Amino acid sequence: MTDTPAIIGWSHGQFGKSAHPDVEALMADVALAALEDAEVTAADVDAIYVGVFNNGFSPQSFEGALVGVGHPDLARVPATRVENACASGSAAVFAGLDHVQAGRGRVVLVIGAEKMTGLAGIDVGDVLLGASHRRTESSAGSFAGIFGNIASDYAERFGDQRLALARISAKNHLNGVRNPFAHMRKDLGVEFCSTESDRNPVVAGPLLRSDCSLVSDGAAALVISNDTIARRARRAVTFRGRKQANEPLPLAARRDPLFFDGARTAFLGALDEAGMTLYDLDLLETHDCFTQAELMQYEAFGLAEQGKGSTVLEEGLTHRDGKLPTNVSGGLKAKGHPVGATGVSQHVVTAMQLTGEAGDMQLDHVDRAAVFNMGGAAVANYASILERAK
């Protein structure tokens, strides 16, 4: 038995340093709001999927069960926590889609959340390093160090990318000004983002602070239903295509550590399932954990040849008024990157665009959009192609 799943409701919390003390409170803040937005009740929910990385951010695990602590009406709904590093949110979304598509339930609640700011910076770095292969890569010192090494090797092979990386950062921060959920709503400009300073120091390799996503708290939730319920909903966003693809965890085990093969497989596979090509898309929300990541995703997705990602910025293709507006929400760079929340957040802000509910972020014309979320250095790769059904 199969069914066609759709997103029929959502909720997005504020990203940043939250007054909420823990993931339990962050999830409670968005869970019922998403159900209310979908015009369903807790009694209608057949399953809950929660994306949280944790890995030491909190001594409290078992996050699936925490949803029912915050809202007792949900305490007896089957709940599962999924973890796939920085792609934990999309892993939860895909699990929810599979649940509905298999006919095992009619309504699923998906929540992504993370509380990161309760730890000191050095401890945050160590927790995030768990998204790499510690035995062979711990010498990088932090997850930023992993991408710092990638950026250094990329520059050695293809030339200095300082201006390209600054253009990505400046683009996403400018977009983030329009996003009321964003951690940082400030237009930093290319000059600031390209210049090392006391306010913008080197973090790792050639990466400056402005090249790194923000350590944030936050949560987002969405409701997935089957086609029968979606037809009765006030609006619905469907998945034209989706695909997950994996790459070896150790960078040294890959064909070429400077090309995201898994990202390419996932993204082009989702497009193929949707029967679409790259420029059939009106919007892309992609995983800019570091500006170097967005640059290499341009190449993986086919916007540019390997080593030529900088031309995308020179031509303005991914700017808000470009041929493929990318990260008009501000991306992880400005919106923030509460790890488990990110994939769910990306799907929520994309659904908002498709339904014309994105407020100041809204583009004039969005019929089809893509989401790309990755765990680790493009190890677990998730791509979704969405469009409005009603």
C-alpha positions in Angstrom: 0.0 0.0 0.0 1.3 3.5 -0.9 0.0 7.0 -0.3 1.1 10.4 -1.4 2.4 12.4 1.6 2.0 16.2 1.8 3.1 18.9 4.3 -0.1 20.5 5.6 1.1 22.6 8.5 4.2 23.9 10.3 5.7 26.0 13.0 9.1 27.7 13.2 10.6 29.0 16.5 13.1 31.8 16.9 16.7 30.7 16.2 19.5 32.2 18.4 20.4 32.1 22.1 17.1 30.9 23.5 15.7 31.5 27.0 14.3 28.0 26.7 16.5 25.9 29.0 16.5 22.7 27.0 15.3 20.7 23.9 12.2 19.6 25.8 11.0 23.2 26.0 12.1 24.1 22.5 10.1 21.2 21.1 7.1 22.1 23.2 7.1 25.6 21.8 6.5 24.3 18.2 4.7 21.0 18.5 1.1 22.1 19.1 1.6 25.2 17.0 2.3 23.0 14.0 -0.8 20.9 14.7 -3.0 24.0 15.1 -1.6 25.3 11.8 -2.5 22.0 10.1 -5.9 22.1 11.7 -5.5 18.7 13.3 -5.4 17.7 17.0 -3.1 15.5 19.1 -5.6 12.7 18.8 -5.1 12.7 15.0 -1.4 12.1 15.2 -0.4 8.5 14.4 3.4 8.9 14.8 6.1 11.4 15.9 9.6 11.6 14.4 12.1 13.8 16.1 15.5 15.0 14.7 18.1 15.8 17.4 21.8 15.4 17.2 22.7 15.9 20.9 26.0 13.9 21.1 26.7 15.7 24.4 24.9 19.0 24.1 22.7 17.6 26.9 22.8 14.7 29.3 19.1 14.2 28.6 18.6 12.0 25.6 15.5 9.9 24.6 14.2 13.0 22.8 11.3 11.3 21.1 9.7 10.7 24.5 10.3 14.3 25.5 7.6 15.5 23.1 5.0 13.8 25.3 6.5 15.4 28.4 5.9 18.8 27.0 2.5 17.9 25.8 0.9 15.0 27.7 -1.8 14.5 25.0 1.1 13.3 22.7 2.7 11.0 25.4 1.2 7.8 24.1 1.7 8.5 20.4 4.5 6.3 19.0 7.6 8.5 18.9 11.0 7.9 17.5 14.2 10.0 17.6 16.4 9.8 14.6 20.0 11.1 14.3 22.1 11.6 11.2 24.5 14.4 12.3 23.6 17.8 10.8 21.0 16.1 8.6 19.0 14.7 11.6 16.1 17.0 10.7 15.8 15.8 7.2 16.2 12.2 8.4 13.1 12.8 10.6 11.3 14.3 7.6 12.1 11.3 5.4 11.1 8.9 8.2 7.7 10.7 8.5 7.2 10.6 4.7 8.0 6.9 4.6 5.5 6.2 7.5 2.7 7.9 5.5 3.7 6.6 2.1 3.7 3.0 3.5 0.2 3.5 4.7 1.1 3.0 8.3 -0.5 6.3 9.4 -2.5 9.2 8.2 -0.9 12.1 10.2 2.7 12.4 11.3 4.3 15.2 13.4 8.0 15.9 12.6 10.1 18.0 14.9 13.7 19.1 14.7 15.5 20.8 17.6 18.8 21.5 19.3 20.0 23.4 22.3 23.6 24.3 21.7 24.4 27.5 23.6 24.4 25.8 27.0 27.9 24.6 26.4 31.2 26.5 26.3 32.6 27.1 22.8 35.4 24.6 23.1 32.9 21.9 24.2 30.6 22.8 21.3 33.5 22.2 18.9 34.2 18.8 20.4 30.6 17.8 20.2 30.4 18.8 16.5 33.6 17.0 15.8 31.6 13.8 16.3 30.1 14.5 12.8 33.5 13.5 11.4 35.6 10.3 11.6 37.4 10.9 14.9 40.0 8.2 14.5 41.4 9.7 11.3 40.3 13.3 11.5 40.4 14.4 15.2 43.7 16.3 14.4 41.6 18.9 12.8 40.6 19.9 16.3 37.0 20.9 15.5 34.4 20.4 12.8 35.3 23.9 11.6 38.9 22.5 11.3 37.6 19.8 9.0 36.1 22.4 6.6 39.1 24.6 7.1 41.3 21.8 5.7 38.9 21.3 2.8 38.9 25.0 2.0 42.8 25.1 2.2 43.1 22.1 -0.2 40.5 23.6 -2.5 42.4 26.9 -2.7 45.6 25.1 -3.3 44.1 23.2 -6.3 41.8 25.9 -7.7 43.1 29.2 -6.5 42.2 31.6 -3.7 38.5 31.7 -3.0 38.4 34.5 -0.4 36.2 36.8 -2.6 33.8 34.0 -3.5 33.4 32.8 0.1 32.8 36.4 1.2 30.1 36.9 -1.5 28.3 33.8 -0.3 28.4 35.0 3.3 27.3 38.5 2.4 24.5 37.2 0.2 23.1 35.0 2.9 23.4 37.7 5.6 21.6 40.2 3.4 18.8 37.6 2.9 18.7 36.9 6.6 17.7 40.5 7.3 14.2 39.6 5.9 13.8 36.5 8.1 12.1 37.1 11.5 13.3 33.7 12.7 17.0 34.4 11.9 19.7 34.3 14.6 21.5 37.3 12.9 19.6 39.9 11.0 22.4 42.1 9.8 23.8 43.0 6.4 27.5 42.4 6.8 28.6 43.3 3.3 31.3 41.7 1.1 34.1 43.9 2.4 33.6 42.9 6.0 33.2 39.2 5.1 36.4 39.2 3.0 38.6 40.9 5.6 40.3 39.4 8.7 39.7 41.6 11.7 39.2 41.6 15.4 35.5 41.2 14.8 36.0 38.7 12.0 39.0 36.5 13.0 40.4 33.4 11.3 38.6 30.3 12.6 40.3 27.5 10.6 42.5 27.5 7.5 41.2 30.3 5.2 37.8 30.4 6.9 36.9 33.5 8.9 34.1 33.7 11.5 31.9 35.1 8.7 32.3 31.8 6.8 31.0 29.7 9.7 27.3 29.1 10.6 26.1 30.2 13.9 25.9 28.2 17.1 22.2 28.4 17.8 19.3 27.1 19.7 16.0 26.4 17.9 13.2 24.2 16.8 10.9 23.8 13.9 8.0 21.4 13.3 5.8 20.2 10.4 2.8 18.0 9.9 2.8 15.4 7.1 -0.5 13.8 6.1 -1.8 11.3 3.5 -3.6 12.5 0.4 -7.0 12.0 1.8 -6.4 14.5 4.6 -4.3 16.8 2.4 -7.3 17.2 0.1 -9.3 18.6 3.1 -6.5 20.8 4.3 -6.5 24.6 3.7 -3.1 24.2 1.8 -0.7 21.4 1.0 2.9 21.1 -0.3 3.9 17.8 -1.9 7.2 16.1 -2.7 7.8 15.7 -6.4 11.0 13.8 -5.7 13.4 13.0 -2.9 16.6 11.0 -2.4 19.2 10.2 0.2 22.7 9.3 -0.7 25.8 8.6 1.4 29.5 9.0 1.0 32.3 7.4 3.1 32.6 9.1 6.5 36.5 9.4 6.3 37.4 12.1 3.7 40.5 10.1 2.8 38.3 7.2 1.7 36.6 9.3 -1.0 37.2 9.4 -4.7 37.9 13.2 -4.4 37.4 14.9 -1.1 37.0 18.2 -3.0 33.9 17.1 -4.8 30.6 16.2 -3.1 29.7 13.1 -5.0 27.0 12.1 -2.5 25.4 15.5 -2.7 25.3 15.3 -6.4 23.8 11.8 -6.4 21.0 12.9 -3.9 20.2 16.2 -5.7 20.2 14.9 -9.3 18.3 11.8 -8.1 15.6 13.9 -6.6 15.4 16.0 -9.7 15.2 12.9 -11.9 12.4 11.5 -9.7 10.6 14.8 -10.1 11.1 14.8 -13.9 12.7 18.1 -13.7 16.0 19.9 -14.4 18.0 22.3 -12.3 16.6 25.5 -13.8 13.0 24.2 -13.5 13.5 25.2 -9.9 12.5 28.7 -8.6 14.3 28.4 -5.2 17.0 26.4 -3.5 17.5 26.1 0.3 20.9 24.5 0.8 23.2 23.5 3.6 25.7 26.4 4.0 27.2 25.2 7.3 30.3 26.9 6.0 30.6 29.1 2.9 33.0 26.5 1.4 30.2 24.0 1.6 27.8 26.2 -0.4 30.5 26.8 -3.0 31.1 23.1 -3.5 27.4 22.4 -3.6 27.1 24.7 -6.6 29.5 22.4 -8.4 27.9 19.2 -7.2 24.4 20.3 -8.3 25.6 21.4 -11.8 25.6 25.2 -11.5 29.3 25.2 -12.3 32.1 22.8 -13.1 34.4 21.7 -10.4 36.7 24.5 -9.4 34.5 27.1 -11.1 31.9 27.6 -8.3 33.0 31.3 -8.0 31.5 32.1 -11.4 28.1 31.4 -9.9 28.6 34.4 -7.6 30.2 36.6 -10.3 27.1 36.0 -12.5 24.7 36.5 -9.6 22.9 33.2 -10.3 22.1 32.5 -6.7 21.3 36.0 -5.5 17.7 36.8 -4.5 17.1 38.3 -8.0 19.2 35.6 -9.8 18.2 32.7 -11.9 18.2 30.3 -8.9 17.7 32.2 -5.7 19.6 30.3 -3.0 19.1 30.6 0.8 16.7 33.5 0.7 16.0 32.6 4.3 19.6 33.5 5.1 20.6 29.9 5.2 22.4 28.4 8.1 24.9 31.3 7.9 22.4 33.9 9.1 19.4 32.0 10.2 21.5 29.8 12.4 22.3 26.1 12.6 20.7 24.4 15.6 21.8 21.0 14.3 18.7 18.8 14.6 16.4 21.6 13.6 18.0 22.6 10.4 16.5 20.1 8.0 13.0 20.6 9.3 13.5 24.4 9.2 14.6 24.2 5.6 11.5 22.4 4.6 9.3 24.8 6.6 10.7 28.0 5.0 10.5 26.4 1.6 6.8 25.4 2.2 6.2 29.0 3.2 7.6 30.3 -0.1 5.5 27.8 -2.1 2.3 28.9 -0.4 3.0 32.6 -0.4 3.3 32.8 3.3 7.0 33.8 3.7 6.3 37.4 4.6 9.3 39.7 3.9 11.2 36.7 2.6 8.7 36.0 -0.1 9.8 35.8 -3.7 7.5 36.9 -6.5 7.3 33.5 -8.2 7.9 30.2 -6.6 6.2 27.1 -8.0 9.0 24.5 -7.5 11.7 24.5 -4.9 14.5 22.2 -3.7 15.9 21.6 -0.2 19.4 20.1 0.4 20.5 19.1 3.9 23.7 17.2 4.6 25.2 15.4 7.7 28.9 15.8 8.3 31.1 16.8 5.3 28.5 15.7 2.8 28.3 12.2 4.2 24.6 11.8 4.7 22.9 13.8 1.9 19.1 14.5 1.6 17.5 16.3 -1.3 13.8 17.1 -1.7 11.9 18.7 -4.6 8.6 20.4 -3.4 5.7 22.1 -5.1 2.3 23.4 -3.9 -0.6 21.0 -4.4 -3.3 23.3 -3.3 
